[in-house]
Amino acid sequence: MYTFITLALPTVLLASLAGSTTPSRLDKALNEVTVLEAPVVEVATPEEEVAAEPEVSCVGCTANETETLEYLWEYGIKDRVALATIMGNIKQESNFTANICEGGARVPYNRCYSGGYGIIQWTTSNRYYGLGKFAQRYGGDPSSLATQLRYMVEEVQWKRAANTFKTPGLSVGSYMNAAYGWLGWGIHGNRTYYANHYLNKVQIN
């Protein structure tokens, strides 16, 4: 007894073997063939590591010192020596006390009747009244640290020194020369000593 096995051949092939496929029928058959697309395999690539932005801190500093340092950092001064030099000058001027009138009185802005006032002891009439006008224009308190920091970097005297402060790799002496042009102090005092003092406190991580 013989068992016949029927092979299921593609229609196109059967028709071709039978010799009955015309070109038009062949084209039609080919058009009906389903083309299976190869699956798209997504290759996972490792995520690129983004370098963390450095941060600045002030070891053992007061709240006002820390606020000032962070403001200078956000302003764009990234060199530790430059930061320490600016901090040393502000300490010499006011010990970071915003509501201090020259001589030591702690009073509101409008009750400092002579001498300098604020964190950098604004003394000349243009600079002293400039602080008051700036505070009025932007709705700030001229006796506050936040307003005085904003006013400080808007002054033309600061802007002349800012490029030096933003230049990395200079010495304390170079930054101190820029600070002199910014503040125009009469007495150097302990400015360099304080600058070196902050070099031990300012850290960039």
Secondary structure, DSSP 8 states (H G I E B T S, - for coil): ----------HHHHHHHHT---HHHHHHHHHHS----------------------EEETT--HHHHHHHHHHHHHT---HHHHHHHHHHHHHHHTT-TTBBTTS-B--GGG--SS-BTTTTB-SHHHHHHHHHHHHHHT--TTSHHHHHHHHTTSHHHHHHHHHHTSTT--HHHHHHHHHHHH--S--TTHHHHHHHHHTTEEE-
